[in-house]
């Protein structure tokens, strides 16, 4: 099962997208998981699926959202289908960080607006992320803590845990320190269990 809607191949990022043409607006709407387990980015465009117009609109949308030149974005598979693969050129670290933020938008909005009652249903569609590639990991957990209706001492305890995890990640991510990253990930997942969020992934460099 893929944990993210993108992969890096030959120095370029390939992102899988489920596109809705004639969608009324141009927007990236987070991520979802398909029945076969694949994660995809969700997007909609106003353009119609004729003469490559919807594909061109998707390319322009992703270029703008990720701060890329239009020439660095191209639909390379699924040009006549709703499920597409888009090739992104440029700095892979910046692109994957940007994609992580786009993919996290859906779950974050549900937690902030809908409360925890909606979180379990969203969890199956959420991109799990990790502390080094997804800037919103701590934010999602903190938002869930604030919405959980906990006693003040329990809320303060979980917030302290997240702050400690963030500090460890700040030290561990630049050097990819396995011990720090395992400890920080474990702390975040302990909080997530209490507030019914899905666990985050261990950064690749810290995996056994």
N, C-alpha and C positions, 0 to 999 in steps of 0.2 A: 504494500500500500504506500503510495507516494505521500509524503508529509507536506510537500510544498508544490505550488503549481508551476515551478520553474526548475531548470537544470542548466548547468554550464557545459557547453560543448565547444571545443576548439576556441576557447577564449571569448565566446559569445553566449549570451543568456537566451535560452529558449523558454518561452512562457506559454502555457496552455490557457486558452480563453474560451468561455462560452459566450457568444455574442448574440444579442437581441437587436436586429435591425428594426427600423421603424419604431424605435423605443421611446420617442417623444422628447428625448434629451440625450446629450452625450455625457456619459458618466461611467466610472468604475464603481461597482457596488459590492466590494469585498470579495469573498471567496466561498466556494462550496465544494462538497465532495460528491462525486458521481457514484452511481450504483456499483461500478466496478472498482471503487476505491481511489480513483484518481482525483487529485485536487485540481481545481481550475479557478482562474480568475473570472469573475462575472463582470460583463460590460454591456452597455446598451448605447446605440447611436441613433440619431434621427434619420440618417441616410437609408435609402432603400437598397435591398440586395440585388442591384442590377449594375452591370458594367463595372464591377469592382468598386462601386461607390461606398458600400458599407465597409469593405476592407480598408479603403483609403481613410475613411472616417475613424476607424479603429486605430490605424497607424498614427494618425494625427493626435488622437486622444491619449494614447500611451506615451507618445513623444512629449506632449505637454505635461502629463502627470509626472513623468520621470525626469524631466529636464534634459531630454535628448534632442539631437538634431533630427529633423524629419527623415533624413536620408539614412539614419541608423536604425530605423524601425521598418520591418517588412513582414507581412504575412507569408509564411513559407509552406504551410500545409493547411488543408481544409478551406481553400479559397471559396468554394461554393457550399460549404457546410457551416452549421452554427458552431461546432467545435473546431477551433483553429489553433495553430501553433504560430507564434510570432517570434521572430528573431530580433534581438536587441543588441546593438553594438555599443561599445564604450567601456567605461570603468565597471568591471563586474561587481566589485564590492558596493559601489554606490547604487548600481541598478538593483541588486538583490535586497539591499536595505530599503530602497524605495518600494519594491514589490512587497516586502514584508509589511510595510505600513499600509499599502493599499489593500492587501489581503486581510489585515487585521481590522479594517474599518467596520465591517459588518458586525462582528462579535462585540466590539467595543460599544457601538451604538446600542445594541440590544441590552448590554449590561447597564449602560448609563441611563437609558430611557425606559426600558421595560422592566428593569429589576431582575432579580435572580430567578424569578419564576420562568423567565424565557431562556435563561442560560443553558439548561440541559438540552433543550431542543436545538439550540444553536451549536452546541458543542460538536455535533457530528459534522458540521460544515466548517468548523473553525480551522484555520491554519495554526498549528501548535506553536511554531516558532522556537527560537532559543535565545538565550541572553545576549549572544554576540551578534546575531544577524537581524533581530527584530527589536527595534527600539520601543515597541509598545507592550512588551511582555510584562514589565513591572506595572505599567499604567493599567493594563487590563485587570491585573490582580488587585491593585489598589482600588480601582473603581468598584469591583465586586465586593471588597471588604466594606467600603463605605455604604453600599446598598444592602448589606446583608442583615441589617437590624440587630447587630450584636450588642452585647453589653459593652459599656465604655472600656472596661479593662481588657476585654477580649479583643476589641477593635484596636486598642493601643498596642497590644501584644503582637498582633498580626502586622500592623504597620511597622513596628520595630523590626520584625523579621524581614519584611520586604526591603527596608532601608539597609539592613545588614547584607542581604543578598545583593542589592545593587552595588554596595561598596566592594564586595568581593568580586563581582563581575567587572567592575571598573578596573580593578587591578588585574584580573585574570584574563580578560579578553584580548588586550594588546599582545600579551605574550603567550596566549593560548595555554595557560597553566591548568593542567588537568585537575589537580587537587582543588584549587579554588573554584573552578567551574563546576565540578561535581557537587561541592558543598553548596554553592550558590543555587544551583538548579534544584537540589534537594530541598532547600529552604523555601523556594518559590512553590514547589509542588506540594509541600506540606500546607502552605497557606491555601493553595488552590483546592486541595481536598476539603478543607473546612468550609469553603465558600462555593463549592460545587462547580468549579471550572475544570476543564480538561488539563491534564499535565502538559508541561512544556517539554521540549526535546533537550537532550544533552548536546551541547555543541560538538560537532564532528571530531574536533581535535581532542576532546576529552573522553571519547568513547573507547571502551576496551578494545 
